[in-house]
Amino acid sequence: MASGAGTPSPGLVYGTTVYFGQFGSGQFGGYGLLTDFNNDGVLDLIVPQSGMPNIGISYGDTNHPGTFLPPIAIGTVTSGSDNFAVADFNGDGLLDIVVSDTSDHYAAILLQNSAHPGTFLGAKYIGPTQSKPLIADMNQDGIPDLVLFPADPGQYSVSGVTVFFGDSHNPGSFLAPVTTSLGGADLRAVALADMNSDGLPDVVLGNYNAHTVTVLLNDVSHPGNLLPKVDYPVGAPIFDLAIGDMNGDGNPDVVLGTLFSGVTILLGSSANPGQLLPPHGYPVTATPAGGRSLGVAVGDIDGDGILDVVSGNYGDARKRRWHCKSCHALCYGTNARYIPGRLDCLRRRRWRWTDGRGPEPVPSKQRPDFSAPTFCRDVGHYRYRYQP
């Protein structure tokens, strides 16, 4: 926590942790959400399913508050699901789901069946996205709009920001999309916030490779259309971002989790609303040592009326980095069963750890599986899965 004021209370006791296993042969995605999907007054749990064509929902058990019924799988027509967002798109009083599979550049919408709350109609493809979907009323017409981040064909670099306006004549459908160019970006964090106090949501992006925060302001003259991007250098790869008024001046500030241990804050400019001031870094004592701030959140932790920062740190960044001797590509992947680099580098099968252990060949029993490449977003090359 990046605030020295907050201390744990000895009288604060939490119950035991409840484990939720896999919904099937896949894995949980990066996060879950608690909300009431079927309007029974009890919170339900929804989680994305990595590696499976569905999203999982466990409905809250009305007879046993705080527990959940067995999970059910909602088909998404994607090969997997890693992100989602919820909103009532068709005005029937029930939450709908937009789910994305960023590996396949795919986003789909699942509308709830109003005749049977808690069940969903078939998934419908919306458009491509290489980051999580965002929902807001971008043009202030009272209808939720959808923001996606398409990539160029065959690429993992985001080419633009696309706004799908809700269709007032066909609730639950969208009008033709409007795209604003980014010129290529490796996005790890995206958010919507009113950065210049004009009452319209603006787009804020964290660019991993370019080490920049990108802001696209909503055009007050043409609500829903975005003005050209403005980049703010940060000096570190960005993993996550959060937005809040950190110094109480009424202007939104941007808090970043980066590759380096600590958090970075860009304060909003009072003189020029919508613009950001140069970044300031704040160290965080990471556990274990060398950890990186992979996740950040803001909130008033100690009740003093001032926002604090919570940083979720990841372990020693020196572990399990593979370095390709041919192209010197370095991947910060957490799984040592992955190798980054170009195919010609992999064919040489000579790699070295970055901690000085020197070059070593890939063991024969762990030859790369050339038929299943996945993209190494850390270095912009392809990596290949070891055969177990």
C-alpha positions, 0 to 999 in steps of 0.5 A, a space after each residue: 500500500 502506497 499510503 503510510 497512514 493505513 494500518 491493519 486493525 487487530 479487531 478486524 477478522 476475516 472468515 476462511 477462504 472458500 476455493 472455487 475450482 475449475 468450471 471444466 478443463 479450462 482455467 479461470 481468467 484473471 479476475 471475477 465479478 460479483 453482481 446480481 444477474 437474475 435479480 433475486 437480491 443475491 450476488 452471483 459470481 462470474 469468471 472468464 474461462 481461459 482455453 474454453 469457449 464459455 464463461 462461467 457463472 455461479 449463482 448465489 444460493 438464496 438458501 445459504 447466503 454467502 455460498 454459491 450454486 454449482 457453476 454453469 457454463 455459458 457458451 461464448 462462441 470464442 475459443 476462450 474468454 479472458 475479459 468481460 464487461 456487463 451492462 443492461 444493453 437492451 433496457 430490460 432490467 437484466 445485465 448482459 455480458 460482453 466477453 472477449 478473447 484477446 488471443 483470437 481478437 474476438 468480442 461477443 455479446 450475450 443478452 439475458 433471456 428476459 423470459 428466464 432471468 439468469 439464462 442467456 440467448 446465443 452469443 453474437 459476434 460484435 467485432 475484434 479486440 486486443 484488450 478488454 471491452 469497456 462500456 459507457 454512454 459515450 455520446 450521452 444518449 442514455 444507451 450503453 455504448 461499447 469500446 473495443 481495441 482492434 488489432 491489424 490482421 495477424 498482429 498483436 499491436 492495437 491499431 485503434 479505438 473503436 466505439 460501437 454506439 448502442 442502437 436506440 431503435 434496436 435495443 441490444 444491437 449496435 450502429 456502425 462502429 467509429 474508429 480512431 487510429 492509435 498507430 499501433 500500441 501494445 495495450 495492457 491497461 485500458 480505462 474510461 474516465 472524464 479527464 477534463 470534466 466536460 461530462 463525457 467519458 474519455 479513453 485512457 490507455 497504458 502502452 507497454 512497449 512504448 512506455 506511455 500513457 495515451 489519452 483520447 478525449 471525447 469531442 464535446 462538439 461531437 459526443 462519442 467521437 474521440 479527438 486524436 491521441 496525446 501520449 505522455 512518456 512514463 519511462 517504464 512498461 505499463 501493466 495496469 492503471 487506475 484513475 482517481 483524484 489523488 491530491 484532492 484538486 478535482 482533477 483525475 490523476 492516473 496511477 500506474 503499475 509498471 515493470 519496476 517495483 513501485 507505482 507511478 502517478 501522473 497528476 491531472 493538470 489544473 491549468 489545462 484540464 484533460 492533460 497530465 503532468 510529468 510522472 512521479 514514482 513512489 517506491 513500494 516494498 515488494 514481497 518477494 524482493 524484486 517484485 513488480 507492480 502488476 496491479 493497482 487500485 485506488 481507494 480511501 483505505 484509512 478513512 481520511 478522505 484522501 485516496 490511497 493506492 494498493 499495489 499487487 506485486 509479482 515475484 522476483 523479476 529475475 526468475 524464468 527469463 529466457 534470453 535468445 542468443 540470436 536476437 537477444 530477445 528477452 521475455 518476462 513470461 512467468 512460465 519457464 516452459 515458454 521460449 520467446 524469440 524468432 523461429 530462426 533463433 529457436 532452430 539453433 536451440 541455444 539459449 541462456 538464462 539472464 542470471 549468468 548461468 550461460 548458454 544451454 541447449 533446449 533439452 530434447 524432451 522439451 523441444 518447442 512445439 512449432 505447430 502452436 505458436 503464441 505471441 510473446 507480447 513482452 518482446 514483440 516476437 513469437 514464442 513456442 510451447 515446449 512439448 511436455 
